[in-house]
């Protein structure tokens, strides 16, 4: 199953020598610096197994907001406390 990190083949440093955050930052940079970031993002999503499904879930559970989708989905599964702890650990929520 290809991961988002496999899509960084155009970066300056080969993927296998990058740490995951560097690879992700490189991918975000490629998207944001492209001539058409929305088209580039859609191309990236279409190349990831389950990418479109993830976007559909974000739309369904968070109205396009990934954080809200994560929290709402976790709440539906009865795992709000765990989701809250994950968000706090990642520095995404106070």
N, C-alpha and C positions, 0 to 999 in steps of 0.2 A: 504494500500500500504506500504510494508516494506521500511524502509529507510536504508541508509548506516550505521546509528547509531545502528540499530537493530543487526548488524553483529558483535558486540563487546562482545558477550556473553562469550567469553573465556578470557576477560580481568580480571584483579584482582579486579576491582571495578564494581559492577553491573551498567548496562547502565542507569537505572533510577536515579542513584545518581550522574552521571557525567554531566558536562556541555558539550555542543556539541563539543567544540574544544578539550576537554580532550578525548572524545569518538573517535573523528576523529584521534587524535594523537595516541591513543591506537591501532586503526585499522591499521594505517600506520606502526606503530611499529611491529605489528603482521605480516604484509606482508613482511616488509624489513628483519625481523629476522627469517623468515621461511627458511626451507631448499631449497625451490624453490620459490622465490618471484614472478616470472612471473606466475607460475601455481596458486599460492595463490591469486594473483590479479585477474586472470581470473575466479577463483572460486567465489570470492567476486562479481565480475561484473555479473556473471551468476545468482547470488542469489538476485539481485536487479531488481525490475520491471523497465524496460526501460534502464537498464545498458548497454546492448549491443547496443541499439539504440543510447545512448549517445556517446559511443566509435565510432560508425559509423559516427555520425555528426562531431565529433572532427576530424576524418580522412578526411571527405568530405570538411569541411570548413577551417580546419587549418593544413592539411597534418600531423596530429598527434600532433600538438601543441595546447593544450587547450586554452591558452590565445588568440592565433591567431584565433582559431575557434570562440571564443566568440565575438571578435571584428569584424570578417568578417560576422558572422551571424547578428550581430546587425546592421552593415552597410547595409546589404541587406534589413533589415526591416526598414531602415531609422531612426535608433536609435543610431547612432554613438556617439553623444554627451552624451547620457545617459550611454552608455557602458563605455565611457572614464571616466565619473564621478565615476561610480561604481569601476572601476579599481584603480582610484586614491584614493578613500575612503578606499579601502582594502589594499592600499600600494603596489599594483602590477604594477603600472605604474606611471611615473612622469609627 
